């Protein structure tokens, strides 16, 4: 495991582990996905769609994004999720991480700039790998490139 923050003791998986996560995963629920084309969540989701991933928008304010049905929360999806990719402020992530664990997501990903030690501990205690403070699109390009 790669140490990212010695003072708080959280760790991201190694590059090899992240590459396996990206390679094995097919379905990605994007929490906080925006319909605004200039937003990072929209751009990342569109990139992942273009790479062949099954994207599930999660945004209670939207009905459809990128031609895909948007869901108000993870519980409403009702089908297996490989990765829950979160575009929300760090302090909003613990309940999302708990919901991701409850619905059986295999992995949790907090986008670049999002670090929550509480979310990390929730995922770790549940045995669900979590990646924080990394962009899934950048990691995909870097590791698959």
Phi, psi and omega in degrees: 000142180271126179280127182249332184210096184301325185290330180253351174073021177267153183223139170270155173300162177291166176304319180298316179293319178296318178300319178295319178300311181296320183289318185282337186277146178235325186248124182234118173271124183255102182278126182089016180295131181261150174276353180282121188294343180270352182282145181302319182298321178293313183295318179295314180298318179296319177301312181296322175300315180298336179272001176099006178282148174275108184263136177239107177291136176235107180199112183295346181269354184238149175263328184207139176221134181055033181075009181249142176299133176261142181251149181287333180200174183294323182298330182286345184293313174071022174212164184299143180235130176279307182234132167260113182258119190251124173245072178218163177299149183307318183290345178268355187280329182306314178294329178292317178297317178299318178294320178300319178296314182299320181277357174086025176301139181285328183217154176233136183229118174260122187298169180312132179089355182251115178229124177222107179297324177298316177296319178301314181295320177302311181295314181301315180296332179271355180076023179255119178301139179229139175243134179233154173059036176221145176271123182297325178292316178297319179294319178300312180299315184294316187273334181261342190303000000 
